[in-house]
């Protein structure tokens, strides 16, 4: 009986919290409303072609030079073009090792728009309406830990199961092959698996996420997040320049991994071009590194020069007193019982130093409570290289 009373009450509190936060964002002054209208005009540019996905998302094929990135005040006088490529590609160094774990049938994902995507010279931009723009701002602020109502005694309601570098050196990139999952979450909850670079309070990240409030569905999506000196946002709204005409940075990822079943993975990397200092985002597909886009160095202060920390793993969010969502594969992760067929992994976890791909050194693991775990296995050789397990069933209600 007690549980039957507590669950509905928690759900009511949950809904009140979410509605109160969103409604607070919708109470706009006349000036703020006008600014939103202007922002919508900047986002929803005239389209050469529009594509509706089977999930109901509409992508407008926008001229490369009219994409939202170039409304950034620091990119007004750019000389970028659709054929932008890094001047050099980092190479892996270090001896190959024998495989200490069995090689599994991991299936790489094919992501992107059907039918060939957008025409050359254009990029796919997800069409946005005003209410969605308000919601995107809410989630961007939340992810950047800017919303005071989410903080209690300095804790923003976010839980981690990740590994990060401790070595104080300059990093020119980060990468990994992530197994991709779909875990239950209700707005404003989210769960992610990602790689990330930091320098001070600036960061950039890429990975997969289930974020119903942001996307309006419970599908697994590709995502990026930018936390720059003057702005923070999801996907392509504050300085990130998109290049690829067929793979949007917020597209649905399908199929996804199943516990004790088929595992699907995506290989992602962020590398800094040694000449321009811009940060290129790549996905590895069918034996080829595909450029998705890049972060111009000038939108950053600290990251405009270098990164000082790299991260791999999972992150979830839930309002306080509402059980947090699962991370990774959603199952308990036990030491010495890790299983690449069951647990979420970050394989081939690497950093770039002096334009060379290498294993990370002096890695620290962080799991902020017993509902989540992370294990740094290290270099096991073979296709897995440097292996990190992470995840957990969720259920945390404090901090």
LUMTORGU-296803 format. One record per atom (N, C-alpha, C): x, y, z. Coordinates in steps of 0.001 Angstrom, whole numbers, padded with zeros to 6 digits, always signed. Atoms other than C-alpha are relative to their C-alpha. Example, Ala and Ser with C-alpha at 12.3 -4.5 7.8 and 13.67 -1.06 7.14 Angstrom:
<nodes>
+000890-001190+000000
+012300-004500+007800
+000900+001200+000000
-000820-001190-000060
+013670-001060+007140
-000770+001090+000730
</nodes>
This chain:
<nodes>
+000832-001203+000000
+000000+000000+000000
+000866+001251+000000
-000880-001172-000071
+002819+002370+000902
+000600+000335-001350
-000601-000234+001306
+004485+001908-002482
-001028+000540-000976
+001051-000469+000887
+001175+002431-004251
-000314+001470+000193
+000223-001426-000261
+000887+005854-002593
+001198+000830-000429
-001220-000759+000273
+004499+006927-003034
+000206+000220-001493
-000278-000141+001423
+004755+006265-006774
-000856+001059-000680
+000780-001072+000609
+001791+008402-007870
+000405+001374+000511
-000405-001297-000539
+002913+011180-005532
+001295+000467-000646
-001266-000355+000647
+006430+011071-007002
-000242+000447-001435
+000288-000355+001378
+004978+011163-010497
-000622+001388-000078
+000609-001334-000031
+002836+014190-009607
+001068+001065+000215
-001088-000959-000266
+005880+015991-008166
+000871+000178-001237
-000830-000008+001216
+007841+015057-011261
-000626+000884-001072
+000681-000761+001046
+005237+016481-013642
-000094+001472+000364
+000073-001399-000439
+004805+019631-011566
+001339+000696-000196
-001341-000574+000176
+008570+020191-011599
+000266+000364-001451
-000287-000210+001422
+008856+019789-015342
-000852+001126-000578
+000899-001029+000536
+005804+021896-016164
+000356+001381+000536
-000348-001285-000595
+006870+024629-013745
+001230+000590-000669
-001230-000489+000644
+010351+024871-015298
-000276+000473-001422
+000281-000362+001378
+009069+024888-018876
-000894+001236-000066
+000890-001162+000013
+006253+027322-018101
+000750+001264+000388
-000814-001154-000367
+008795+029599-016422
+000762+000543-001193
-000716-000423+001198
+010723+029660-019677
-000945+000605-001034
+000958-000514+000983
+007536+030388-021643
-000552+001370+000380
+000472-001318-000416
+006739+033502-019592
+000997+001039-000477
-000967-000873+000650
+008534+035832-021953
-000478+001439-000004
+000312-001405+000204
+008680+039605-022043
-000187+000239-001495
+000194-000321+001410
+007793+041312-025299
+001327-000025-000743
-001324-000022+000621
+011489+041829-026021
+000529-001423-000196
-000470+001385+000117
+012276+038165-025324
-000765-000745-001093
+000804+000637+001031
+009416+037056-027554
+000471+000408-001394
-000509-000476+001280
+010699+039220-030393
+001349-000635-000331
-001306+000626+000211
+014185+037805-029895
-000164-001459-000430
+000255+001378+000409
+012770+034276-030140
-000433-000080-001460
+000445-000029+001399
+011039+035172-033398
+001188+000207-000943
-001197-000231+000814
+014334+036493-034750
+000874-001238-000047
-000812+001210-000051
+016107+033371-033601
-000599-001093-000882
+000654+000980+000869
+013515+031206-035350
+000299+000274-001468
-000319-000361+001378
+014155+033122-038563
+001431-000410-000346
-001394+000371+000248
+017869+032505-038175
+000154-001519-000135
-000100+001459+000035
+017301+028780-037568
-000693-000598-001214
+000801+000560+001088
+014601+028092-040152
+000205+000800-001281
-000350-000701+001228
+016290+029354-043293
-000749-000609-001193
+000632+000553+001207
+014797+028942-046792
+000697-001293-000426
-000545+001320+000307
+015234+025329-047850
+000022-000271-001500
-000085+000479+001373
+016423+023961-051165
-000875-001241-000161
+000757+001245-000018
+014695+020703-050223
-000328-000310+001450
+000351+000435-001351
+012904+019295-047166
-000184-001510+000014
+000062+001456-000130
+013125+015702-045934
-000728-000332+001293
+000712+000477-001183
+010621+014084-043543
+000425-001438+000265
-000452+001346-000342
+012022+011046-041751
-001182-000868+000404
+001072+000923-000414
+010016+007970-040829
-000392+000216+001458
+000327-000321-001392
+010102+009287-037242
-000778+001307+000124
+000786-001224-000004
+008310+012492-038246
+000819+001280+000086
-000851-001199-000037
+011303+014870-038014
+000128+000579-001405
-000171-000674+001287
+011587+017443-040794
+001370+000674-000020
-001305-000625+000188
+015054+018405-042018
-000042+000855-001263
-000090-000900+001142
+015481+021417-044263
+001430-000004-000527
-001311-000051+000643
+018369+021301-046722
+000320+001472-000269
-000303-001431+000015
+019841+024767-046167
+001357+000228-000658
-001275-000376+000595
+022565+026415-048209
+001078+000050+001085
-001094+000067-000973
+025887+025802-046438
+000262+001349+000657
-000371-001318-000513
+026533+029532-046044
-001119+000661+000804
+001123-000571-000738
+023092+030146-044492
-000348-000793+001252
+000279+000804-001181
+023282+027572-041706
+000159+000845+001268
+000023-000815-001229
+022780+028816-038090
+001376+000397+000524
-001327-000299-000540
+026504+028699-037271
+000485+001386-000401
-000561-001244+000508
+027231+031745-039390
-000755+001245+000464
+000610-001126-000702
+024877+033908-037342
+000764+000324+001280
-000832-000246-001177
+027427+033633-034534
+000815+001273-000232
-000697-001280+000212
+028957+037117-034028
+001486-000143-000301
-001433+000177+000239
+032501+035700-034114
+000302-000677-001333
-000208+000684+001276
+031957+034009-037495
-000520+000814-001178
+000577-000843+001056
+030648+036946-039520
+000921+000122-001212
-000950-000209+001098
+033814+037295-041608
+000806-001269-000288
-000686+001278+000184
+034627+033630-042072
+000353-000218-001475
-000329+000410+001375
+036195+032039-045142
-000185-001506-000162
+000267+001429+000067
+034797+028539-044616
-000797-000340-001266
+000707+000445+001196
+033357+026480-047492
-000422-001456+000188
+000521+001360-000197
+031487+023155-047935
+001038-001106-000097
-001026+001031+000156
+034679+021285-048842
+001058+000024+001083
-000983-000084-001084
+036457+022051-045550
+000424-001383+000474
-000558+001244-000519
+038737+019234-044418
+001213+000346+000867
-001218-000244-000769
+041485+018984-041809
+001239-000151-000881
-001215+000049+000817
+044973+019536-043201
+000823-001252+000260
-000723+001237-000317
+046286+016414-041473
-000866-000868+000897
+000751+000952-000813
+044931+013289-039801
+000949-000683+000966
-000892+000661-000961
+046446+011932-036581
+000095-001495-000252
-000245+001420+000199
+047956+008447-036745
+000207-000682+001351
-000184+000747-001237
+047939+005732-034088
+001465-000415+000158
-001359+000440-000319
+051242+004959-032377
-000084-001068+001081
-000057+001023-001037
+052299+002092-030130
-000113-001384-000587
+000012+001377+000514
+052781-001661-030591
-001371-000647+000152
+001233+000763-000120
+049840-003986-031251
+000177-001083+001058
-000050+001019-001037
+048957-006379-028447
-000957-001135-000343
+000903+001120+000204
+047375-009804-028385
-001343+000290+000672
+001334-000201-000555
+043633-009834-027746
-000169-000854+001252
+000210+000727-001244
+042854-010767-024144
-001480-000311+000234
+001426+000307-000100
+039080-010893-024686
-000468-000463-001375
+000439+000508+001308
+037108-012651-027434
-000497+001115-000904
+000503-000959+000977
+036383-010712-030595
-001472-000287-000255
+001438+000194+000122
+032628-010179-030778
-000528+000624-001283
+000641-000477+001228
+030266-009514-033639
-000708+001330+000281
+000570-001335-000171
+029766-005797-033039
-000369+000537-001375
+000432-000502+001294
+027746-004280-035853
+000065+001527+000004
-000033-001460+000101
+028595-000712-036887
-001337+000524-000510
+001266-000602+000398
+025621+001583-037325
+000136+000761-001309
+000102-000899+001144
+024582+003268-040519
-000993+001079+000398
+000855-001090-000441
+023199+006655-039601
-000175+001001-001134
+000183-001041+000999
+021818+009517-041610
-001363-000058-000655
+001284-000138+000685
+018939+010535-043845
-000120-001001-001148
+000234+000943+001085
+017372+008118-046287
-000043+000740-001343
+000106-000578+001333
+017443+008670-050015
+001155+000885-000397
-001175-000770+000384
+020921+010165-050134
+000160+001329+000698
-000140-001241-000755
+020232+013132-047876
-000211+001243-000832
+000163-001303+000643
+020560+016747-048977
+000915+000138-001218
-000878-000259+001155
+022026+018059-052254
+001350+000554+000448
-001316-000562-000286
+025708+018969-052337
-000092+001523+000109
+000045-001447-000226
+026335+022489-051067
-001040+000425+001008
+000978-000285-001044
+023534+022211-048504
+000252-000915+001187
-000134+000818-001209
+023332+020809-044962
-001378-000184+000628
+001305+000256-000617
+020403+019222-043063
-000122+000680+001366
+000274-000689-001258
+018976+021418-040280
-001421-000358+000435
+001319+000412-000509
+016102+020135-038132
-000907+001217+000159
+000935-001118-000078
+013068+022381-038471
-000495+000178+001434
+000318-000323-001383
+012169+024133-035213
-001185+000954+000067
+001078-000942-000281
+008980+025792-033893
+000299+000685+001327
-000330-000840-001157
+008834+028369-031093
+000034-000798+001305
+000011+000763-001246
+007840+025977-028288
+001219-000909+000108
-001201+000837-000010
+010678+023646-029288
+001237+000825+000322
-001149-000871-000259
+013103+026566-029207
+000108+000316+001487
+000011-000247-001444
+012061+027356-025625
+000491-001237+000743
-000421+001242-000638
+012494+023702-024681
+001490-000245-000191
-001435+000175+000265
+015923+023553-026342
+000823+000893+000917
-000718-000912-000902
+017022+026587-024313
-000003-000557+001419
+000116+000593-001335
+015765+024928-021131
+001004-001133+000178
-000900+001148-000128
+017714+021727-021794
+001461+000392-000175
-001379-000471+000143
+020826+023570-022929
+000487+000612+001298
-000357-000592-001290
+020826+025573-019710
+000181-001085+001063
-000091+001083-000968
+020204+022410-017704
+001308-000754-000157
-001206+000787+000245
+023055+020535-019345
+001256+000788+000354
-001137-000839-000376
+025375+023469-018735
-000032+000368+001480
+000143-000234-001442
+024235+023477-015061
-000206+001470+000318
+000258-001422-000206
+022866+026998-015287
-001325+000270+000714
+001322-000221-000580
+019387+026456-013825
+000043-000224+001503
-000060+000092-001450
+019234+027183-010101
-000972-000998+000617
+000915+000946-000632
+016070+025120-009331
+000487-001443-000011
-000497+001368+000044
+017979+021967-010266
+001097-000241+001026
-001155+000124-000884
+020673+022627-007679
-000438-000031+001456
+000205+000072-001435
+020499+021529-004071
+001358-000203+000633
-001320+000056-000644
+023585+022208-001970
+001115-000204-001019
-001053+000042+001010
+025603+022591-005149
-000072-001170-000950
+000118+001165+000877
+024443+019343-006803
-001134+000226-000998
+001011-000331+001007
+022552+019747-010102
-000950-001132-000375
+000884+001108+000365
+020758+016353-010180
+000558-000879-001092
-000659+000793+001034
+023262+014838-012617
+000839-001094+000653
-000800+001118-000498
+024883+011435-012058
+000933-000487-001099
-001049+000353+000952
+028057+010157-013701
+000490-001423+000209
-000810+001222-000053
+029770+006881-014520
+000972+000123-001172
-000922-000357+001085
+032773+008008-016517
+001453-000149+000425
-001444+000007-000213
+036524+007901-016873
+000582+001248-000648
-000612-001204+000567
+038709+010958-017429
+001499+000016+000255
-001444-000096-000135
+042356+011778-017888
+000365+000899+001176
-000540-000841-001067
+044406+013214-015030
+001320+000656-000394
-001306-000493+000420
+047656+013823-016876
-000124+001441-000512
+000080-001420+000350
+048230+017574-017213
+000853+000274-001235
-000656-000262+001273
+049127+017858-020898
-001030+000567-000966
+000920-000510+001020
+047622+019349-024064
-000540-001160-000827
+000640+001030+000806
+045112+017112-025799
-000542+000615-001283
+000482-000469+001288
+044388+017540-029498
-001126-000846-000545
+001116+000796+000463
+041543+015080-029644
-000380-001101+000958
+000518+001112-000784
+039476+012262-028168
-000853-000853-000940
+000823+000865+000835
+037726+009250-029664
-000322-001303+000694
+000368+001301-000543
+036042+005924-028950
-001051-000646-000893
+001125+000733+000574
+033730+003237-030249
-000969-000305+001132
+000990+000131-001064
+030570+003358-028135
-001093-000985-000410
+001204+000789+000233
+027973+000613-027912
-001202+000904+000270
+001137-000924-000028
+024590+002292-028419
-001227-000707+000559
+001125+000597-000710
+021561+001662-026200
-001202+000937-000004
+001195-000815-000179
+018020+002860-025634
-000580-000321+001372
+000480+000191-001361
+017030+003322-021990
-001223+000873+000274
+001202-000782-000286
+013685+004514-020572
+000321+001281+000762
-000142-001300-000667
+013547+008176-019583
-001251+000810-000289
+001139-000893+000156
+010744+010691-019068
+000474+001432+000189
-000407-001399-000106
+011138+014428-019631
-000263+000517+001424
-001224-000526+000594
+013080+016188-018218
+001228-000887+000197
-001148+000890-000153
+015270+013115-017612
+000739-000170-001324
-000739+000427+001188
+018030+012130-020011
+001051-001012+000415
-001122+000911-000201
+020656+009429-020351
+000877+000059-001237
-000914-000134+001130
+023765+009630-022535
+001195-000927+000155
-001324+000604+000059
+026894+007768-023576
+000819+000878-000928
-000677-001029+000796
+029575+010128-024875
+001505+000040+000242
-001382-000399-000190
+033103+011343-025330
+000006+001518+000134
+000031-001423-000315
+034105+014825-024211
+001413+000547+000152
-001246-000737-000232
+036933+017364-024224
-000307+001234+000826
+000168-001173-000864
+037375+020107-021628
+001255+000856+000007
-001082-000896-000410
+039504+023127-020916
-000648+001077+000857
+000670-000920-000907
+038404+025048-017851
-001498-000241-000013
+001452+000153+000017
+034668+025738-018013
-000552-000174-001414
+000443+000239+001370
+034540+025148-021780
+000102-001486-000328
-000012+001410+000359
+033737+021784-023324
-000729-000212-001317
+000747+000468+001168
+032516+019948-026415
-000145-001501+000146
+000236+001431-000160
+030980+016483-026505
-000864-000526-001134
+000799+000672+001024
+029403+013977-028863
-000293-001403+000502
+000357+001344-000408
+027569+010721-028317
-001423-000320-000367
+001408+000365+000185
+024165+009086-028139
-000782+000395+001245
+000828-000399-001138
+021278+010153-025929
-001446-000413-000193
+001461+000071-000045
+017695+009430-024969
-000432+001198+000832
+000357-001266-000649
+016212+012835-024118
-001386+000411-000508
+001355-000235+000511
+012404+012940-024534
-000406+001473-000010
+000374-001412-000048
+012065+016575-023510
+000624+000806-001120
-000710-000732+001038
+014624+017779-026032
-000503-000372-001395
+000340+000465+001350
+013571+015651-029003
-001480-000328-000198
+001419+000302+000135
+009910+014943-028234
-000294-001453-000285
+000220+001435+000196
+010365+011167-028480
+000930-000771+000927
-000843+000845-000848
+012006+008231-026719
+001009-000793-000826
-001010+000624+000844
+014301+007290-029601
+001405+000349+000499
-001400-000333-000242
+018080+007186-029279
+000479+000915-001120
-000459-000992+000974
+019627+010206-030996
+001509+000203+000100
-001330-000591+000008
+023064+011304-032033
-000130+001418+000545
+000061-001377-000478
+023890+014598-030313
+001403+000566+000155
-001207-000694-000445
+026591+017171-029754
-000431+001077+000985
+000259-001120-000910
+026826+019758-026991
+001232+000881+000039
-001069-000988+000015
+028888+022927-027080
-000148+000911+001205
-000011-000942-001113
+029809+024916-023983
+001185+000937-000228
-001054-000941+000380
+031762+027920-025276
-000037+001219+000910
-000138-001156-000891
+032759+031216-023712
-001238+000879+000023
+001143-000894+000080
+029673+033106-024890
-001340-000718-000105
+001257+000705+000220
+027069+030372-025353
+000144-001482+000304
+000035+001454-000152
+026038+026792-024710
-001274-000508-000653
+001177+000497+000712
+023672+024670-026778
+000198-001434-000451
-000009+001293+000664
+022744+021299-028184
+000095+000194-001504
+000006+000173+001455
+023520+020400-031772
+000489+001236-000744
-000601-000956+000946
+023894+023100-034460
-000471+001432+000191
+000611-001313-000205
+022656+026289-032811
+000940+001075+000537
-000842-001076-000553
+025697+028122-031438
+001464-000108-000409
-001378-000105+000472
+028786+028010-033608
+000558-001217-000684
-000458+001192+000701
+029262+024410-034707
-000395+000099-001472
+000228-000088+001443
+029599+024350-038532
-000176-001408-000563
+000255+001331+000537
+028000+021353-040237
+000455-000082-001454
-000522+000218+001351
+029539+019894-043409
-000726-001097-000750
+000497+001200+000674
+027902+016557-044132
-001445+000177-000459
+001349-000219+000515
+024801+016689-046377
-000999-001107+000339
+000917+001120-000217
+023348+013347-045267
-000110-000468+001444
+000041+000441-001401
+024083+012903-041527
-000170+001213+000906
+000178-001088-000965
+022519+015479-039169
+000583-000382+001359
-000600+000298-001304
+024083+015797-035713
-001040-000355+001055
+001043+000366-000959
+020716+015119-034047
-000903-001106-000533
+000815+001025+000644
+019499+012198-036173
-000266-001177+000937
+000322+001214-000747
+017817+009097-034759
+001020-001087-000333
-000901+001138+000182
+020151+006124-034255
-000813-001276+000148
+000754+001245-000031
+018595+002790-035111
+000623-000977-001005
+000432+000629-001248
+018877-000104-034490
+000976+000263+001137
-000853-000154-001180
+020338-000151-030977
+000276-001373+000602
-000421+001260-000619
+021955-002811-028820
-001102-000588+000878
+000895+000693-000917
+019968-005424-026913
+000828-000852+000951
-000711+000744-001038
+021090-007053-023678
-000024-001491-000332
-000146+001406+000371
+022384-010576-024415
-000381-000260-001456
+000336+000150+001406
+021590-009917-028089
+001030+000687-000877
-000903-000673+000929
+023079-008027-031011
+000466+001341+000580
-000575-001261-000465
+025396-005161-030084
+000296+000883-001206
-000276-000981+001045
+025520-002048-032274
+000878+001108+000578
-000956-000988-000501
+028267+000531-032020
+000175+001143-000996
-000322-001154+000834
+029249+003944-033342
+001370+000520+000405
-001362-000483-000255
+032818+005222-033664
+000056+001498-000267
+000021-001463+000061
+033168+008952-032959
+001342+000559+000445
-001242-000650-000416
+036105+011300-032639
-000090+001502-000213
-000181-001447+000136
+036942+014977-032184
+001498+000241-000071
-001431-000262+000186
+040336+016042-033568
+000215+001467-000330
-000354-001384+000325
+041951+019459-033660
+000962+000035-001181
-000896-000155+001137
+043455+020455-036973
+001249+000759+000446
-001256-000582-000483
+047117+021250-036366
+000266+001391-000557
-000249-001302+000632
+047079+024240-038733
-001051+001040+000370
+001069-000986-000237
+043691+025938-038330
-000406+000107+001461
+000420+000108-001396
+043115+024888-034672
-001498-000227+000160
+001415+000354-000075
+039487+024105-035555
-000123-001461+000437
+000236+001341-000513
+038002+020971-033957
-000956-000748-000919
+000811+000742+000947
+036698+018412-036487
-000682-001193+000663
+000801+001115-000499
+033940+015934-035663
-000101-001057-001089
-000006+001071+000993
+034177+012553-037381
-000749-001219+000517
+000566+001305-000282
+032266+009292-037532
+000663-001000-000941
-000664+001032+000793
+033935+006094-038721
-001057-000968-000504
+001037+000846+000593
+031714+004155-041138
+000542-000698-001240
-000438+000801+001151
+032501+001346-043582
+001476+000209-000328
-001434-000122+000199
+036238+001723-043071
+000485+001395-000355
-000367-001359+000389
+036192+005475-043713
-000354+000993+001101
+000303-001102-000909
+036451+008501-041447
-000794+001062-000756
+000880-000962+000659
+033557+010777-042425
-000050+001282+000805
+000085-001292-000680
+033726+014465-041585
-001465+000418+000122
+001352-000507-000195
+030462+015634-040037
-000014+001524+000026
-000070-001457-000111
+031515+019215-039266
+001139+000393+000905
-001095-000449-000860
+033714+021283-037002
-000437+001165+000882
+000147-001148-000876
+033858+023735-034131
+001116+000997-000329
-001054-000992+000263
+035712+026901-035229
+000698+000397+001300
-000756-000296-001219
+038466+027727-032770
-000380+001344+000611
+000225-001349-000511
+037391+031367-032495
-001248+000145+000864
+001163-000115-000883
+034106+030599-030707
+000374-000317+001446
-000475+000346-001339
+036181+029431-027721
+001069+000974+000474
-001151-000677-000592
+038609+031102-025359
+001058-001044+000347
-000963+001025-000416
+040305+028147-023648
+000191-001079-001067
-000085+001070+000992
+039473+025439-026188
+000436+000501-001374
-000534-000531+001242
+040556+027771-028967
+001455-000370-000195
-001412+000390+000075
+044090+026653-028141
+000191-001503+000127
-000210+001418-000256
+043932+023150-026700
-001030-000480+001012
+000799+000607-001069
+042025+020749-024449
+000945-000489+001088
-000834+000438-001121
+043296+019753-021017
-000531-001253+000682
+000554+001230-000578
+041036+016779-020189
-000893-000689-001025
+000856+000815+000861
+039334+013948-022074
-000839-000923+000867
+000922+000830-000775
+036346+011899-020890
-000687-001029-000894
+000775+001051+000656
+034505+008688-021818
-000997-000559+001015
+000921+000655-000912
+031346+007204-020310
-001408+000519-000057
+001421-000298-000046
+027803+007866-019195
-000353+001109+000968
+000536-001074-000833
+025752+010620-017649
-001518-000079-000062
+001465-000049-000030
+022107+010815-016563
-000437+001205+000810
+000591-001062-000813
+019835+013479-015160
-001419-000378+000388
+001379+000122-000451
+016664+013336-013090
-000233+001038+001093
+000307-000893-001115
+014930+015844-010802
+000187-000722+001331
-000194+000590-001317
+015642+015266-007128
-001272-000691+000463
+001071+000829-000564
+013478+012624-005415
-000747-000812-001054
+000555+000830+001061
+012571+011096-008792
+001086-000992-000415
-001050+000978+000319
+014460+007802-009475
+000660+000286-001344
-000754-000337+001210
+017184+008457-012021
-000077-001124-001024
+000107+001016+001058
+017136+006639-015392
+001243-000879-000070
-001166+000866+000170
+019448+003761-016330
+001079+000673-000855
-001130-000432+000831
+022883+004383-017859
+000567-001216-000720
-000605+001092+000754
+024620+002306-020514
-001019-001051-000387
+000918+001089+000331
+022971-001106-020895
-001131-000122+001004
+001066-000006-000986
+020869-000469-017795
+000061-001115+001015
-000135+001115-000927
+022163-003428-015800
+001143+000243+000983
-001036-000118-001027
+024300-003811-012693
+001346-000419-000582
-001354+000258+000492
+028002-003700-013499
+000848-000445+001182
-000750+000562-001115
+030126-005932-011266
+001471-000165-000372
-001431+000157+000300
+033937-005985-010989
+000351-001451-000312
-000494+001304+000444
+035640-008916-012748
-001086-000850-000662
+001068+000715+000686
+032298-009916-014300
-000503+000796-001203
+000398-000816+001142
+032229-007386-017135
-000152-000887-001235
+000304+000805+001176
+030843-008691-020408
-000293+000947-001161
+000193-000902+001143
+031167-006925-023758
-001283-000303-000763
+001270+000318+000651
+027972-008703-024889
-001189+000522+000798
+001091-000443-000857
+025959-007219-022026
+000160+001427+000501
-000239-001299-000626
+027578-004086-020666
+000369+001060-001025
-000368-001108+000882
+027990-000675-022259
+001508+000188+000029
-001443-000161+000061
+031509-000087-023467
+000379+001272-000753
-000724-000980+000794
+033782+002638-024679
+001285-000700-000411
-001164+000721+000511
+036245+000683-026810
+000856+000937-000847
-000919-000844+000761
+039263+002057-028649
+000016+001426+000555
-000037-001317-000645
+039190+004913-026135
+001404+000572-000161
-001323-000546+000273
+042008+007230-027124
+000013+001518+000092
-000229-001440+000052
+043446+010712-027041
+000969+000291-001140
-000973-000452+000988
+045468+012729-029515
+000973+000957+000686
-001051-000853-000559
+048770+014233-028381
+001051+000207-001085
-000964-000322+001065
+051068+016012-030842
-000359-000689-001318
+000539+000562+001243
+048868+014764-033708
+000207-001509-000113
-000140+001454-000030
+049354+011133-032645
-001088-000595+000883
+001025+000702-000763
+046575+008788-031509
+000682-000974+000957
-000612+000876-000995
+047503+007006-028286
-000978-000320+001118
+000804+000339-001164
+046047+005309-025245
+000119+001103+001044
-000101-000977-001092
+045205+007630-022353
+000845-000541+001147
-000799+000371-001168
+047448+007619-019284
-000594+000663+001243
+000473-000547-001290
+046597+008193-015602
-001487+000342-000071
+001449-000158+000132
+042870+007659-016031
-000677-000226+001350
+000766+000096-001242
+040515+008221-013095
-001449-000323-000330
+001406+000332+000199
+037031+006692-012840
-000858+000707+001048
+000916-000721-000888
+034052+008509-011317
-001394-000591-000139
+001406+000417-000093
+030726+006936-010294
-000507+000579+001314
+000312-000801-001186
+028946+009232-007867
-000945-000682+000977
+000767+000763-000985
+026736+006580-006229
-000020-001468-000408
-000046+001452+000227
+026128+002833-006048
-000950-000474-001090
+000926+000382+001071
+023437+002853-008752
+000701-000086-001354
-000764-000005+001251
+026126+003294-011418
+001429-000432+000297
-001386+000440-000169
+029614+001936-011985
+000773+000227-001286
-000875-000133+001155
+032581+002360-014302
+001296-000732+000312
-001238+000750-000179
+035626+000113-014773
+000949+000295-001151
-001045-000300+000963
+038798+001145-016548
+000860-001246-000185
-000707+001261+000225
+040145-002094-018044
+001386+000245-000584
-001281-000302+000612
+042950-000524-020079
+000128-000611-001386
-000254+000460+001359
+044544-001653-023330
-000026-001521-000057
+000118+001454+000153
+043392-005173-024222
+000407-000443-001393
-000464+000337+001334
+044692-004983-027779
-001138-000266-000970
+001001+000333+001005
+042912-006030-030953
-000887+001162-000372
+000931-001039+000410
+039863-004132-032142
-000483+000845+001167
+000512-000731-001158
+038941-003110-028600
+000988+001041+000523
-001037-000911-000514
+042263-001412-027759
-000275+000357+001462
+000178-000452-001398
+041653+000691-024618
-001488-000080+000340
+001393+000352-000276
+038446-000569-022987
-000476+000544+001347
+000643-000523-001203
+036139+001111-020461
-001435-000507+000015
+001394+000394-000195
+032886-000354-019117
-000695+001049+000873
+000750-000924-000855
+030147+001852-017653
-001479-000332-000053
+001445+000174+000028
+026462+001806-016738
-000578-000264+001369
+000699+000293-001238
+023896+000905-014131
-001502+000093-000167
+001455+000063+000138
+020187+000346-013486
-000720+001298+000341
+000672-001239-000405
+019489+003833-012142
-000769-000194+001291
+000780+000062-001227
+017174+004586-009238
+000445+000969+001068
-000460-000966-000991
+019130+007312-007439
-001045+001112+000159
+000984-001051-000265
+016863+009904-005778
+000576+001203+000748
-000617-001093-000737
+019311+012131-003882
+001140+000599-000800
-001110-000716+000668
+021810+014744-005123
-000090-000101-001500
</nodes>
